Amino acid sequence: MAEHDRAAARREITDALIAALDRRHEVLDAIVDAENRPAAVEAVTALLDVTPLGAEAVVAMPLHRLTKDSRRQIAAELEDLNSRLTFTLIERPESSGEHLVLRPFSREADRNLFEVRTTDIGAAGDGSGGPAGSLDDEIGSAVGRIDAEDAVWLVAEKGTQTVGMVFGELVGGEVNVRVWIHPDHRQHGYGTAALRKARSEMAAYFPAVPMVIRAPGSAE
């Protein structure tokens, strides 16, 4: 994952921690009332209106982070991250995701896009790392996994332009997430934007299932 992707993810976590510290009594009640950890994450996500990634960090937060000194450190980190990401927005204006939309993959409409991706990456679409099969076989296999709720393929769009794809594959109790950006649209921040939006999308498709961001195919 690129440095600005890590900074964006860290800001999501830090934002959630700040919100949790401001509403610590409500957060503690929500966690104590939860049946298990996934339920606690879901409750914190809803309570604070944060991403599942941020809610996971809140649920895992050790009690010493509640001290005044730790709270000041978290606030300082958030300020630093906001400053760093301001430069990211100047260099890669699409990284905020303001204009990016993710929609489900269409077997017919997105065939050419997936063909470009396969030519670019040279590997199967399932994330296994194996060589790509024929285009029809690859798409047919993907549709089968999607119908079986073992995969989610999304297309990233800005207006009428398709700029890339996001792949989520359920493997061994985890969702392996990969982002691919079309070569014509790289270095603008679409990878960061797609990754950020994909977290909530994948959480909706695979509730309470851990997500693992895989590096291959995540080019900006």
C-alpha positions in Angstrom: 0.0 0.0 0.0 1.3 3.4 -0.9 2.3 5.9 1.8 -0.7 8.2 1.2 -3.0 5.1 1.4 -1.5 4.2 4.8 -1.9 7.8 6.0 -5.5 7.9 4.8 -6.2 4.6 6.7 -4.4 5.9 9.8 -6.5 9.0 9.7 -9.7 6.9 9.6 -8.5 5.2 12.7 -7.4 8.3 14.5 -10.6 10.1 13.6 -12.5 7.2 15.2 -10.4 7.2 18.3 -10.9 10.9 18.8 -14.7 10.4 18.4 -14.6 7.5 20.8 -12.7 9.5 23.4 -15.2 12.3 23.2 -18.1 9.9 23.7 -16.2 7.3 25.8 -19.1 6.6 28.2 -21.5 5.7 25.3 -18.8 3.7 23.6 -18.1 1.7 26.7 -21.8 1.0 27.2 -22.1 -0.2 23.5 -19.1 -2.5 23.9 -20.2 -3.9 27.2 -23.7 -4.6 25.8 -22.4 -6.3 22.7 -22.7 -10.1 22.4 -19.2 -10.5 20.9 -16.4 -8.6 19.2 -18.0 -8.4 15.7 -21.2 -7.1 17.4 -19.2 -4.5 19.3 -17.5 -3.3 16.1 -20.9 -3.0 14.4 -22.3 -1.1 17.4 -19.4 1.3 17.5 -19.6 1.8 13.7 -23.2 2.9 14.0 -22.8 4.9 17.2 -19.9 7.0 16.0 -20.7 6.9 12.2 -17.1 5.7 11.5 -15.7 3.1 9.2 -15.4 -0.6 10.3 -11.6 -0.1 10.2 -12.0 2.8 12.7 -14.5 0.9 14.9 -12.1 -2.1 15.1 -9.4 0.2 16.4 -11.8 1.6 19.0 -12.8 -1.8 20.2 -9.1 -2.9 20.4 -8.0 0.4 22.1 -6.2 -0.3 25.5 -7.5 1.5 28.5 -4.3 3.5 28.9 -5.2 5.4 25.8 -7.9 7.1 27.8 -5.5 9.2 29.8 -5.1 12.9 29.1 -1.6 12.5 27.8 -2.6 9.8 25.4 -5.5 11.8 24.2 -3.2 14.7 23.5 -0.9 12.4 21.5 -3.8 11.1 19.4 -5.0 14.7 18.7 -1.5 15.7 17.6 -1.3 12.7 15.3 -4.6 13.6 13.7 -3.4 17.1 13.1 -0.2 15.8 11.5 -2.1 13.4 9.3 -4.5 16.1 8.2 -1.5 18.2 7.2 0.2 15.4 5.3 -3.0 14.5 3.4 -3.6 18.1 2.4 -0.4 17.8 0.3 -1.8 14.5 -1.0 -4.9 16.3 -2.3 -2.8 18.9 -4.1 -0.6 16.2 -5.8 -3.4 13.7 -6.3 -6.7 15.6 -6.4 -8.9 12.5 -6.8 -7.7 10.9 -3.6 -10.5 12.4 -1.5 -13.0 10.2 -3.4 -15.5 13.0 -3.7 -16.4 12.2 -7.3 -15.7 8.5 -7.3 -18.5 5.9 -7.3 -18.2 2.1 -7.0 -20.8 0.0 -8.7 -21.2 -3.8 -9.2 -19.3 -5.4 -12.1 -21.4 -6.0 -15.3 -20.5 -9.1 -17.3 -21.3 -7.4 -20.6 -20.7 -3.7 -20.0 -17.3 -4.1 -18.2 -15.9 -6.9 -20.4 -13.4 -4.6 -22.2 -12.3 -3.0 -18.9 -11.5 -6.4 -17.4 -9.7 -7.3 -20.6 -7.4 -4.2 -20.1 -6.9 -5.2 -16.5 -5.9 -8.8 -17.4 -3.5 -7.6 -20.1 -2.0 -5.2 -17.7 -1.7 -7.5 -14.7 -1.3 -10.8 -16.5 -2.8 -12.8 -13.7 -6.1 -14.5 -12.9 -8.9 -12.2 -11.5 -9.4 -14.3 -8.4 -6.3 -13.0 -6.7 -4.6 -16.5 -6.6 -1.6 -15.2 -8.5 -2.0 -17.8 -11.2 -1.9 -17.1 -14.9 -5.1 -15.7 -16.4 -7.3 -18.0 -18.4 -9.4 -17.0 -21.3 -11.5 -13.8 -20.8 -14.8 -15.7 -20.9 -13.6 -18.3 -18.4 -12.3 -15.6 -16.1 -15.5 -13.6 -16.2 -17.7 -16.8 -15.9 -15.7 -17.9 -12.9 -16.0 -14.5 -11.3 -19.8 -14.4 -11.8 -20.1 -17.8 -10.2 -18.2 -16.7 -7.2 -20.2 -13.5 -7.0 -23.5 -15.4 -7.2 -22.2 -17.7 -4.4 -21.4 -14.7 -2.3 -17.7 -15.6 -2.3 -16.6 -12.6 -4.2 -17.5 -9.0 -5.0 -16.2 -7.2 -8.0 -16.8 -3.4 -8.3 -16.1 -0.9 -11.0 -14.7 2.6 -10.0 -16.3 5.4 -12.0 -15.9 9.2 -12.1 -18.8 10.5 -14.1 -19.0 8.6 -17.3 -15.4 7.4 -17.1 -14.5 4.0 -15.7 -11.1 4.4 -14.0 -10.5 1.0 -12.4 -11.8 -2.0 -10.5 -11.9 -3.3 -6.9 -11.8 -7.0 -6.2 -13.0 -8.7 -3.0 -12.4 -12.4 -2.6 -13.5 -14.4 0.4 -10.6 -16.7 1.3 -10.1 -18.6 4.6 -12.4 -16.4 6.6 -10.9 -13.1 5.3 -11.8 -10.8 2.4 -8.7 -10.2 0.2 -9.2 -6.8 -1.3 -7.3 -5.6 -4.4 -7.5 -2.3 -6.3 -6.6 -1.9 -10.0 -6.5 1.5 -11.7 -6.6 1.8 -15.5 -3.1 2.9 -16.8 -4.7 6.0 -18.3 -5.9 7.2 -14.9 -3.0 6.5 -12.6 -1.1 9.0 -10.4 -4.3 11.0 -9.7 -5.3 9.4 -6.4 -8.0 7.1 -7.7 -6.4 4.1 -6.0 -6.6 5.8 -2.6 -10.2 6.9 -3.2 -11.3 3.4 -4.4 -9.6 1.7 -1.4 -11.3 4.1 1.1 -14.7 3.6 -0.5 -14.2 -0.2 -0.8 -13.9 -0.6 2.9 -17.5 0.3 3.6 -18.7 -1.6 0.5 -16.9 -4.8 1.5 -18.1 -4.5 5.1 -21.7 -4.3 3.7 -21.2 -7.4 1.5 -19.2 -9.4 4.1 -20.3 -8.1 7.6 -17.9 -8.7 10.4 -15.3 -10.5 8.1 -11.8 -9.1 8.4 -10.4 -7.4 5.3 -6.8 -7.8 4.1 -5.5 -5.3 1.5 -3.3 -7.1 -1.0 -0.6 -5.2 -2.8 -0.8 -6.7 -6.4 -3.0 -4.7 -8.7 -3.2 -1.7 -6.3 -1.4 0.7 -8.6 -2.5 4.3 -8.4 
